[in-house]
Amino acid sequence: MEKYIKKPVIVEAEQFLLEEQHPIWGSSKVINVPEGVMKHQGCGYRMCDVCGGANSNETIYYLPVSGESRYLSNRDWVLTFPNGEKDICKADFFDKNYEKIK
């Protein structure tokens, strides 16, 4: 079996940030929403991160990626690749695999 190494690619990245609050106690305050992220209100599809229940008043943030909607959680990063494509990266993976260029 041959071995391969991933080519280094410089990406632009912006973090999606909310001030976390439980939906019953009040809606979350948006701190930063990267370009291209869209929102949807009140379908009750996603479960609450705090209590586990469906919340029909929740605002859901998502990014259209390759013809599908990818949902964002607080602290996720939105990556923009050199070809203009965007993707979502979880904060823990981003912290382990990316470093800021000075």
C-alpha positions as a Markdown table, in Angstrom:
| # | Residue | x | y | z |
|---|---|---|---|---|
| 1 | Met | 0.0 | 0.0 | 0.0 |
| 2 | Glu | 1.3 | 3.5 | -0.9 |
| 3 | Lys | 1.4 | 6.4 | 1.6 |
| 4 | Tyr | 0.1 | 9.9 | 0.9 |
| 5 | Ile | 0.4 | 13.2 | 2.6 |
| 6 | Lys | -2.3 | 15.9 | 2.4 |
| 7 | Lys | -1.2 | 18.9 | 0.4 |
| 8 | Pro | -1.1 | 22.1 | 2.4 |
| 9 | Val | -3.9 | 24.5 | 1.5 |
| 10 | Ile | -4.3 | 28.0 | 2.8 |
| 11 | Val | -7.9 | 28.7 | 3.7 |
| 12 | Glu | -9.7 | 31.8 | 5.0 |
| 13 | Ala | -11.7 | 31.1 | 8.1 |
| 14 | Glu | -14.2 | 32.9 | 10.2 |
| 15 | Gln | -15.8 | 31.6 | 13.4 |
| 16 | Phe | -19.6 | 31.4 | 14.0 |
| 17 | Leu | -20.3 | 32.7 | 17.5 |
| 18 | Leu | -23.4 | 32.9 | 19.6 |
| 19 | Glu | -23.8 | 33.9 | 23.2 |
| 20 | Glu | -25.2 | 30.6 | 24.4 |
| 21 | Gln | -28.5 | 30.8 | 26.2 |
| 22 | His | -31.2 | 28.2 | 26.7 |
| 23 | Pro | -34.2 | 28.8 | 24.4 |
| 24 | Ile | -36.7 | 28.9 | 27.3 |
| 25 | Trp | -34.7 | 31.5 | 29.1 |
| 26 | Gly | -34.2 | 33.7 | 26.0 |
| 27 | Ser | -32.9 | 33.6 | 22.5 |
| 28 | Ser | -29.2 | 33.4 | 21.8 |
| 29 | Lys | -27.4 | 36.7 | 21.0 |
| 30 | Val | -25.6 | 36.5 | 17.7 |
| 31 | Ile | -22.0 | 37.6 | 18.0 |
| 32 | Asn | -20.6 | 36.7 | 14.5 |
| 33 | Val | -22.2 | 35.1 | 11.5 |
| 34 | Pro | -19.7 | 34.5 | 8.6 |
| 35 | Glu | -20.6 | 35.4 | 5.1 |
| 36 | Gly | -22.7 | 32.8 | 3.3 |
| 37 | Val | -24.4 | 31.4 | 6.5 |
| 38 | Met | -28.2 | 31.5 | 6.3 |
| 39 | Lys | -30.8 | 31.1 | 9.0 |
| 40 | His | -34.2 | 29.4 | 9.4 |
| 41 | Gln | -36.7 | 30.1 | 12.2 |
| 42 | Gly | -38.9 | 27.7 | 14.0 |
| 43 | Cys | -39.1 | 24.3 | 12.4 |
| 44 | Gly | -38.4 | 22.4 | 15.6 |
| 45 | Tyr | -36.2 | 20.0 | 13.7 |
| 46 | Arg | -33.0 | 20.3 | 15.8 |
| 47 | Met | -32.8 | 19.3 | 19.4 |
| 48 | Cys | -31.8 | 21.8 | 22.0 |
| 49 | Asp | -28.2 | 21.4 | 23.1 |
| 50 | Val | -29.2 | 22.2 | 26.7 |
| 51 | Cys | -32.3 | 20.2 | 27.4 |
| 52 | Gly | -32.5 | 17.8 | 24.4 |
| 53 | Gly | -36.1 | 18.9 | 23.4 |
| 54 | Ala | -37.2 | 20.1 | 20.0 |
| 55 | Asn | -37.6 | 23.9 | 20.0 |
| 56 | Ser | -40.0 | 25.4 | 17.4 |
| 57 | Asn | -38.7 | 28.9 | 18.2 |
| 58 | Glu | -35.1 | 28.2 | 17.6 |
| 59 | Thr | -33.2 | 30.0 | 14.9 |
| 60 | Ile | -31.1 | 27.5 | 13.0 |
| 61 | Tyr | -28.0 | 28.6 | 11.1 |
| 62 | Tyr | -26.8 | 26.6 | 8.2 |
| 63 | Leu | -24.4 | 26.8 | 5.2 |
| 64 | Pro | -25.3 | 25.5 | 1.8 |
| 65 | Val | -22.4 | 23.1 | 0.9 |
| 66 | Ser | -22.5 | 21.0 | -2.3 |
| 67 | Gly | -26.3 | 21.1 | -2.7 |
| 68 | Glu | -27.1 | 20.3 | 0.9 |
| 69 | Ser | -27.6 | 22.3 | 4.1 |
| 70 | Arg | -24.9 | 21.8 | 6.8 |
| 71 | Tyr | -26.0 | 23.1 | 10.2 |
| 72 | Leu | -23.7 | 25.2 | 12.4 |
| 73 | Ser | -23.2 | 24.9 | 16.1 |
| 74 | Asn | -21.7 | 27.6 | 18.2 |
| 75 | Arg | -17.9 | 28.1 | 17.7 |
| 76 | Asp | -17.9 | 26.2 | 14.3 |
| 77 | Trp | -15.6 | 27.7 | 11.7 |
| 78 | Val | -16.6 | 28.5 | 8.1 |
| 79 | Leu | -13.7 | 27.8 | 5.8 |
| 80 | Thr | -13.3 | 29.3 | 2.4 |
| 81 | Phe | -11.0 | 27.5 | 0.0 |
| 82 | Pro | -8.9 | 29.1 | -2.8 |
| 83 | Asn | -11.5 | 27.9 | -5.4 |
| 84 | Gly | -14.3 | 29.7 | -3.5 |
| 85 | Glu | -15.9 | 26.6 | -2.0 |
| 86 | Lys | -17.0 | 26.8 | 1.6 |
| 87 | Asp | -17.2 | 24.2 | 4.3 |
| 88 | Ile | -17.8 | 23.9 | 8.1 |
| 89 | Cys | -15.1 | 22.7 | 10.5 |
| 90 | Lys | -15.8 | 21.9 | 14.2 |
| 91 | Ala | -13.8 | 24.1 | 16.6 |
| 92 | Asp | -11.8 | 21.2 | 18.2 |
| 93 | Phe | -10.7 | 19.9 | 14.8 |
| 94 | Phe | -9.9 | 23.4 | 13.6 |
| 95 | Asp | -7.8 | 24.1 | 16.7 |
| 96 | Lys | -5.8 | 20.9 | 16.3 |
| 97 | Asn | -5.2 | 21.2 | 12.5 |
| 98 | Tyr | -5.0 | 24.9 | 11.6 |
| 99 | Glu | -2.7 | 27.7 | 12.7 |
| 100 | Lys | -3.0 | 31.3 | 12.0 |
| 101 | Ile | -0.5 | 32.7 | 9.4 |
| 102 | Lys | 1.3 | 35.7 | 10.8 |
